[in-house]
Amino acid sequence: MPHPFRDVAIVAAHNTRQARTLDGHTTFSITLEAARGVLAEAAVPPAELDAVFSKHAAELIHALGCGPAWNSNAASGIAGVLQAASLVATGLASTVLLTDGGAGLYTERAATAPWTRPANEFVVPFGLYTAAEFALIARRHMDLYGTTPEQLAEVAATIRNNGHVNPEAVYHGRGPYTPADVLASRMIADPFHLLDCAMTAEGGCALLITTAERAADLPGTPVHILGGGLDTLGPAYRHAPVWDETGHVGRRAARRSFAMAGLSPEDVDVCELYDPFSFEIIRQFEAFGFCGEGEGGDFVMDGRIGPGGRYPITTDGGLMSYSHGGGIVQLLQRVARGVHQLQKRCPTRQVPDARVALCSNGGAGALFTDVILLGSERP
């Protein structure tokens, strides 16, 4: 039986400029800029688009002049990539744009992790918010398995140093960081210090997906979807997370991804993991089967996740150092970085001879984790 995405290819991934604030931009304008950027990079005219995935899909179809087109009006992270690929694989579309952005969303500049504070029964009376929700998961893991603050700090320092050397990162040049620097930063929500947490920023991102046949005539190196899966346990940021219920979210998605690809964790060359907080990387390595339960803390030590390590992580600096554009854009950027790794286009931390990239979205505190496996070879 042929692979379901054999005739699908990602041909381009484009990021706009990322910054703490992008003066003069709105969320729509930076999203439109990302869309135009990826079309120009792929040398595809807007008229060839027949589907758009974005929270601004209808407005983009009008602004680009590409209609009539399929209006997904849906998210464009890993969920959108897999849905868009399904449209192409089934012939419902031939060239699909996925794009999102964020600008002017964050006004609480003095706040840490102000992304999600919905007015529900947990947040309003008790002060539960994103950092505290993810901290509950981390603290339980520490109590169960002896995971240490130093292991969390190793993750944070690694990702922040990836951004420190990346000229496209918002926090470029702010390091280098040591685990001791992370531990010396102020406590936000035990066990997370300030440098264990993602930042806020602004920017846009776009991907272009088409048929493998069309991709052969375009200038970009095609990247293929080897496998993918989505795991959701409930509405994000409405229910307090509990380790026994949410600690392994993403495990099913990873297993299905590897099964579809006919691969295992040993075949992965680079891990572009979603990094809202340092512990999430440890948790994801366990959930995705790279190590046993409770072994994630030791797994990230001794250079394994750093440049030149066996499983380099979040190589652009991620949410901690590259960008955190709000909404859905940072979910799409994890996939974009995986594409750039396989196209050998990363300005820094390029993994030599990378052939398989694992990208993730979400986390236990948000009650969902999505996984996609990208490859340089057609499945």
SVG drawing of the C-alpha trace seen along z (x, -y; Angstrom):
<svg xmlns="http://www.w3.org/2000/svg" viewBox="-16 -52 45 54">
<polyline fill="none" stroke="black" stroke-width="0.4" points="0.0,0.0 1.5,-3.4 2.3,-6.0 -0.7,-8.3 1.5,-11.4 3.8,-10.0 2.5,-12.5 2.7,-15.5 5.7,-17.9 6.4,-21.0 8.3,-23.2 9.0,-26.4 8.9,-27.8 9.3,-31.5 9.6,-33.6 9.2,-37.3 11.4,-39.4 10.7,-38.6 10.9,-41.2 9.7,-42.0 7.4,-44.5 6.9,-45.1 5.9,-48.8 3.4,-49.5 2.2,-45.9 -1.1,-44.3 -1.6,-40.6 -3.1,-40.5 -0.4,-42.6 2.4,-40.4 0.5,-37.3 0.0,-38.7 3.8,-39.5 4.6,-35.9 2.2,-34.7 3.8,-36.8 7.3,-35.9 6.7,-32.1 5.1,-32.5 8.0,-34.6 10.5,-32.1 8.8,-29.2 8.2,-31.1 4.5,-30.3 2.0,-32.9 -1.0,-33.5 -3.3,-32.4 -2.0,-28.8 -3.3,-28.6 -6.5,-26.7 -6.6,-26.4 -5.5,-28.7 -5.1,-27.6 -5.0,-30.6 -7.1,-32.3 -7.3,-35.0 -7.9,-32.7 -10.8,-34.6 -9.1,-38.0 -5.9,-36.5 -7.8,-35.0 -9.1,-38.5 -5.8,-40.3 -3.8,-37.9 -6.4,-37.7 -6.2,-33.9 -9.9,-33.0 -12.0,-31.1 -10.1,-28.9 -10.7,-26.5 -11.1,-28.5 -10.0,-26.3 -10.4,-29.1 -8.4,-26.6 -5.2,-26.5 -1.9,-26.2 0.4,-24.4 1.0,-20.7 -2.7,-20.1 -3.0,-22.4 0.0,-20.8 -1.5,-17.4 -4.9,-18.6 -3.5,-20.5 -1.4,-17.5 -4.6,-15.4 -6.3,-17.8 -3.4,-17.5 -3.2,-13.7 -6.9,-13.2 -7.0,-15.7 -9.2,-18.2 -6.4,-20.8 -3.1,-21.0 -1.3,-24.0 -2.0,-25.0 -0.8,-28.0 -0.5,-27.9 0.3,-31.1 -0.2,-32.9 1.3,-35.8 1.0,-37.9 1.5,-41.6 0.1,-43.9 -1.1,-41.0 1.0,-41.4 0.8,-44.6 1.8,-43.3 5.6,-43.6 6.5,-43.2 4.6,-39.9 6.1,-36.5 4.2,-34.0 1.0,-36.2 -0.2,-34.1 -3.3,-32.5 -5.3,-33.9 -8.9,-32.9 -11.6,-34.1 -12.6,-30.7 -13.1,-29.2 -9.4,-28.2 -7.7,-31.4 -9.9,-34.1 -10.1,-33.0 -6.8,-31.0 -4.4,-32.7 -3.7,-29.6 -2.1,-30.6 0.2,-29.1 3.5,-28.9 1.7,-27.5 -0.1,-24.8 3.1,-23.6 4.9,-23.8 2.4,-21.4 3.5,-18.8 7.2,-19.4 7.0,-19.4 5.1,-16.1 7.8,-14.5 10.5,-15.8 8.8,-14.3 8.2,-10.9 11.6,-10.5 14.1,-12.8 14.4,-15.1 16.5,-18.1 16.4,-21.9 19.9,-21.5 18.5,-19.2 15.8,-21.7 18.4,-24.4 20.5,-22.4 17.5,-22.4 16.9,-26.1 20.6,-27.1 20.9,-24.9 17.9,-26.4 18.7,-30.0 22.3,-29.5 20.8,-28.3 19.0,-31.6 22.0,-33.6 24.0,-32.6 21.1,-32.9 21.0,-36.4 17.3,-36.0 16.3,-35.3 14.7,-38.0 17.2,-37.3 20.2,-37.1 23.4,-38.1 22.0,-38.0 24.1,-35.0 25.9,-32.8 24.0,-31.2 25.0,-28.6 22.7,-26.4 23.9,-28.4 22.5,-31.6 19.2,-29.9 19.1,-28.9 20.1,-32.4 17.2,-34.0 14.2,-34.8 11.6,-32.2 8.3,-32.4 6.4,-29.2 8.3,-26.5 10.4,-24.9 10.5,-27.4 12.9,-30.3 12.5,-33.2 15.0,-31.7 13.0,-28.4 10.1,-30.2 9.3,-31.2 9.1,-34.9 6.7,-37.1 7.4,-38.5 5.8,-39.3 6.2,-37.9 4.8,-35.7 5.4,-32.4 4.2,-30.6 4.5,-27.2 3.6,-26.1 2.4,-22.5 1.8,-21.1 2.0,-17.9 5.3,-16.0 5.0,-16.4 4.6,-20.2 7.4,-20.4 9.9,-18.9 9.5,-22.0 10.0,-24.5 13.3,-25.9 13.1,-24.8 14.2,-21.4 11.1,-19.4 10.5,-18.1 8.2,-15.1 5.8,-14.3 6.7,-10.8 4.2,-10.6 2.1,-12.6 -0.4,-12.5 -2.5,-14.8 -3.3,-14.1 -5.8,-16.3 -7.2,-15.6 -9.5,-18.6 -9.8,-22.3 -6.5,-24.0 -6.1,-26.2 -9.5,-25.5 -8.7,-22.5 -5.8,-22.1 -3.4,-19.5 -2.7,-16.3 0.4,-14.2 -1.4,-10.8 -3.9,-12.2 -1.8,-14.5 1.8,-13.7 2.0,-11.3 0.0,-13.3 1.7,-13.0 2.7,-9.4 0.0,-8.0 0.7,-10.7 4.4,-9.8 3.8,-6.1 1.4,-6.6 3.9,-9.0 6.7,-6.5 4.5,-3.6 3.4,-5.6 7.0,-6.4 8.3,-2.9 10.9,-4.6 11.9,-4.8 13.4,-7.5 16.8,-6.2 16.2,-7.3 15.7,-11.0 18.5,-13.4 17.1,-16.6 14.3,-17.4 12.5,-20.7 10.6,-20.5 8.0,-23.0 9.5,-24.7 7.0,-26.7 9.0,-25.7 12.2,-23.8 10.6,-20.7 8.5,-20.1 11.5,-18.9 12.3,-16.3 8.6,-15.2 8.4,-15.0 11.5,-12.9 9.9,-10.4 6.4,-10.5 7.9,-10.1 9.8,-7.0 13.4,-8.4 13.9,-7.2 12.0,-5.4 9.6,-7.0 11.4,-9.0 14.7,-8.9 14.3,-12.2 16.2,-14.2 19.4,-12.2 18.7,-11.9 19.1,-15.6 22.5,-15.8 26.1,-15.3 25.7,-17.2 23.1,-14.9 20.7,-17.7 23.3,-20.4 25.1,-21.3 26.8,-18.1 24.9,-16.0 22.9,-12.9 19.5,-14.7 20.0,-18.5 16.9,-20.3 15.0,-23.5 17.9,-24.7 16.7,-28.2 16.2,-29.1 12.5,-28.3 10.0,-30.1 12.6,-30.9 14.9,-32.8 13.8,-32.8 10.2,-34.1 6.8,-33.6 4.4,-35.4 1.2,-34.5 -1.9,-32.8 -0.7,-29.9 2.4,-31.2 4.9,-29.6 3.3,-26.2 3.9,-26.6 7.5,-27.8 8.5,-24.5 7.6,-22.8 9.3,-25.6 12.5,-25.0 12.3,-21.3 11.9,-22.1 14.9,-24.5 17.0,-21.8 16.2,-19.3 16.7,-21.9 20.1,-22.7 19.1,-26.4 19.6,-27.1 21.9,-30.1 23.1,-28.6 23.0,-25.2 22.6,-23.4 22.7,-19.7 25.0,-18.1 23.3,-15.4 20.0,-15.8 17.5,-13.5 14.7,-13.1 13.3,-15.8 10.8,-15.4 8.7,-18.5 6.2,-19.0 3.5,-21.4 1.8,-22.0 2.5,-20.5 1.0,-18.8 0.0,-22.0 -2.1,-22.8 -3.6,-19.3 -2.4,-18.6 0.7,-17.5 1.0,-17.1 3.9,-15.4 5.1,-15.4 8.0,-13.6 9.6,-15.2 12.1,-13.6 14.3,-14.5 13.4,-11.4 10.0,-10.6 8.2,-8.0"/>
</svg>
